[in-house]
Amino acid sequence: MGEFDEAISQIRKLVEKDSNNFLWKLQLAIYLNAAGRSQDAIDQFSQVLRLDPGNPVAFRGRADAYLNAGRHAEAVEDYDRAMTALPEDSSLLNNFAWVLATSPDDAVRDGKRAVKIGSKACELTDHNQAHILSTLAAAYAETGDFESARQWSKKAVDLSEEAMKSDLEKELESYKKEKPWRERKEESEEDAQL
């Protein structure tokens, strides 16, 4: 229902009753992440990992929170850990490929790896998800293969819902100019303090 504040409040009460219950902490972290409270989510996912080292859901969730906070190097480390246990999770693969292809940080980007991971995400979704095709396009652009980038980007635009179309068209225009796509989301100070 999108009532994250209420859900967060309720799950916090459970966590306060049993601070060692990593499943409740994991649920709290997921709600915080969904509410856009990345740093709080990172903290909770980290607590889960102290209680349950190696938990792939916590690594994946923390990676998404790091990505949303603009902390790309840390996101890549956690996506790598999560992918080992969840190699068929198309959403995880998509987010991992996206950061590898579009990060403004030179040390983070790896176009060849992004193409490999993005291709697998596309295969898992039968090449029917516009945002995943967009990621594959970004990966090809990062490798300098702008012909493939334009091809996949055009397919993404064609498949997209109206709400996404404008953003995807901007990406396509970038590839027509033979420019790779760069993106970094960053949590606002207001979001961080909620």
N, C-alpha and C positions, 0 to 999 in steps of 0.2 A: 504493500500500500504506500510505500515511500515515507513512512513515518519513522525515519531512522532515529530521531532524538528519543522517541518513546522506547523503541527497541533497545537502543544503547542504554537508556536508564534502567530498563528491566534486567538486561543481561549483566550490567554492572552490579546490581544487587546480588545476583547469583555468584558472581566472582568474589564479592566481598565475603560471602558466607563460606566459600571454599577456594582460597587463592591458589591452591595447587591443582585445581581441575583444569587441565589444559584444554579440554573440549569447550568449556565455557569461555575461556580466554580466547580460543581460536574463533569462536562465534562472535565475540565482542570485536576482535580485530577485523573480521570480515565486515561487520556492520559499520565500524569506523571508516574503513576504506571506502565502502559504498557511499557513505555520507560525505566523502571528500576530505576527511580529516587524516591526511596521510601520515603526519608525524606521530599522532596518537596510535594509528594502525601499526606503524613500524615498531613502536615501543611494545605493543601487545603481541605482535607476531614474534618479536625477539624473546619475550617472556615465554611464549609457547615453545620456542626452540630450546630454551634453557631447560624446560620440563620434559620435552620430547625431541631431543636432538635428531635431526634428519627428517623431520616431518615434511613431506613434499608439499602438502597443502599450505603449510606455514611459509615455506620458502617461496612458493608461487605467489601467495598473497603479499608477502613482504616485498617481493620483486615488483609487483604491480604498484604498491605504495611508493617504493623508491622511484619508479618511473613517473608516477604522478607528481612526486616532489622534485623531479628534475635531477635526481641523483642516479645518473645512468650507469656509472661503473659498478655501483652496488647492486643495481637492478640486474645487470648482466651476470654477476656472480651468483645471485639467487636463482635467476632463470636457469642457469646452467645446472645448478643442484637439483632444481625441481624437474627439469626435463629428463634427467636420468631415471626418475621414478614414474614420470607421467609423459612418456614419449608420444602418446597419441592424443594429447590434449590440444586441440586445434587453437583454442584461445591463447593458451600459454605460448605455443609455437608462434602464433601471430604477433603477440606482444614482444617476444624475444627478437624475432626477425625485424620488427619495426624499430626497436632501439638500436639494433646493430646497423640498420640501414640509414637511420635519420638523425642520430645523435649529433649535435654540434661538436662533440668532443672527439677529436681525431683518434685518440687512443682507444675509444670505445667502438668506433665503427669497424665493421668487417663485412664488406659487401658479399664476398663469396659465401661466407657462412650464412649471411642473411638470405641469399638466394636458396641455399640448400634447405634451411629451416622453413622459409616462406613457401617454397614449393611443396614441402610435405604438408603444411597447413592447408594449402589449396587442394591438394589431393584428398585430404581427409574430409574436406567440405565439398567435394565434387565440383570445385571451381565455380561455386554458386554464391559466394559471400563477397559482396563488393568491398568491404573493408579489408578482407584478407587478400583479395586481388590487388588492392591498392598497396598493401605491404610488399607484395612480390614486385610490383612495379618500382617501388622505392628501392628495393634491394638491387634490381637490375640497374637502375640509375646510378646507384652507388658504385657499381662495378664499371660504369661507363658504357653499358649496353643500352643506349637510349632508345634504340629501335624496339627492343623487348619491353622496356619501361613504358613506352607509348602504347604498345599493343595491350599490355595488361591494364594499364591505367584507363584506356578507352573502354575495355570490358567492364572495369569497375564502375565507370560513369554510367554505362548502359544498364548495368544491373542495379544501380543504387536507387534508394528511395529518395524522394524529393528533399528530405531534411539533410541528406549527406551530399547531394549532387554538387552544390556550389563549392564545397571544400575539395571534392574529388576533381572537379574541373580545374581548380587552381593548381593542383598537383600535376595534372596533365599538361597544362600550359607551361609549367616549369620544365617538364621533360621535353616539350617541343623546342624550348630554348636551350636544351642540353645542360640543364642545371639540376643537380640532385636536390632532393627535398631534405630540409632540416627542420627539426621540431624539438622543443623542450617545454614540457608543461612544468609549471612551478606553482606550488601552493602559495596562496597569498598569506600575508601575515595574519589577516583576520581569520582565515580558515585554520591556521596553525594554532591560534589561541582559543578556539571554541572548545 
